[in-house]
Amino acid sequence: MPQSPPPRGFGPAGKVRVTWNFASWALKPEVKTAWEKIEEREGLDKSLNPWRDEKALLDLWGTLDAEILGPWTRTESMDKSRKLGWNGFVDTKESMRQVIGQLAELKLVPKLE
């Protein structure tokens, strides 16, 4: 990570480099145009279009960049959580579909088919 001293305890601070990122993609004029066509076709709430405010756009897609493209590891096991009593379960795909459905009801994204 870009901190000094680095976690490994020696050498210069690390650098995070990516060859592609969502934030740069979102700034492309053709992406904005495509979203506006989707907005029109699907009857979405145009007042919530993140492409109208560059800062909001970069905040949104920059967060996704940090979450998906970050060099840090992800939690791969729920074993420790279960040992501590967290035994609930939510199906990831089902949950995502439900949230996207709710966003569609609010006219923020197109409906899933």
C-alpha positions in Angstrom: 0.0 0.0 0.0 1.1 3.6 -0.6 2.1 4.2 3.0 5.4 4.8 4.7 6.8 2.7 6.2 5.2 0.0 4.1 3.6 -3.0 5.9 6.5 -5.2 4.8 8.8 -3.1 7.0 11.4 -2.1 4.4 11.8 -0.3 1.2 9.8 2.6 -0.2 6.0 3.0 0.0 4.2 0.7 -2.4 2.3 2.0 -5.5 -1.0 0.8 -6.7 -1.3 0.8 -10.5 -4.1 -0.3 -12.8 -4.3 -0.3 -16.6 -8.1 0.3 -16.6 -10.6 1.8 -14.2 -14.3 2.5 -13.9 -13.9 6.2 -13.1 -12.0 6.9 -16.3 -14.5 4.8 -18.3 -17.4 6.8 -16.8 -15.9 10.1 -17.9 -16.0 9.2 -21.6 -18.6 11.2 -23.5 -20.0 8.1 -25.2 -20.8 6.5 -21.8 -22.7 9.6 -20.8 -24.6 9.6 -24.1 -25.4 5.9 -23.7 -26.8 6.4 -20.2 -28.9 9.3 -21.3 -30.4 7.0 -24.1 -31.1 4.3 -21.5 -32.7 7.0 -19.2 -35.0 8.1 -21.9 -35.9 4.6 -23.1 -36.6 3.3 -19.6 -38.3 6.4 -18.1 -35.7 6.7 -15.4 -35.5 9.6 -12.9 -33.3 12.1 -14.7 -32.7 14.2 -11.6 -30.6 11.4 -10.1 -28.3 11.0 -13.2 -24.7 10.9 -11.7 -23.3 12.1 -15.1 -24.7 15.6 -14.4 -22.2 16.1 -11.6 -18.6 15.1 -12.2 -17.7 14.9 -8.5 -20.6 12.6 -7.8 -19.7 10.5 -10.8 -16.1 10.1 -9.7 -17.2 9.4 -6.1 -19.5 6.6 -7.4 -17.2 4.9 -9.8 -14.1 5.6 -7.7 -15.6 3.7 -4.9 -16.2 0.8 -7.2 -12.6 1.0 -8.4 -11.4 0.9 -4.8 -13.6 -2.1 -4.0 -13.0 -4.2 -7.1 -9.5 -3.1 -8.3 -7.8 -2.7 -5.0 -4.8 -4.9 -4.3 -6.0 -6.0 -0.9 -7.3 -9.5 -0.2 -11.0 -10.3 0.4 -12.6 -12.4 3.1 -12.8 -15.9 1.7 -14.3 -17.7 4.7 -17.1 -17.2 7.1 -15.6 -19.7 9.6 -14.5 -17.1 12.2 -17.9 -15.3 12.0 -19.8 -18.5 12.5 -17.6 -19.4 15.5 -18.7 -16.0 17.0 -22.4 -16.8 16.4 -23.1 -15.1 13.1 -25.0 -18.0 11.5 -27.4 -16.1 9.2 -27.3 -16.6 5.5 -28.3 -14.4 2.5 -27.9 -15.8 -1.0 -25.6 -13.2 -2.8 -27.2 -13.5 -6.2 -30.7 -13.4 -4.9 -29.9 -10.4 -2.7 -28.3 -8.5 -5.5 -31.3 -9.2 -7.8 -33.6 -8.0 -5.0 -31.7 -4.7 -4.5 -31.5 -4.0 -8.3 -35.3 -4.7 -8.4 -35.8 -2.1 -5.7 -33.6 0.4 -7.5 -35.7 -0.2 -10.7 -38.9 0.5 -8.7 -37.4 3.8 -7.7 -36.6 4.5 -11.4 -32.8 4.6 -10.8 -31.8 1.7 -13.0 -33.6 -0.2 -15.8 -35.8 -3.2 -14.8 -34.2 -6.6 -14.9 -35.7 -9.0 -17.4 
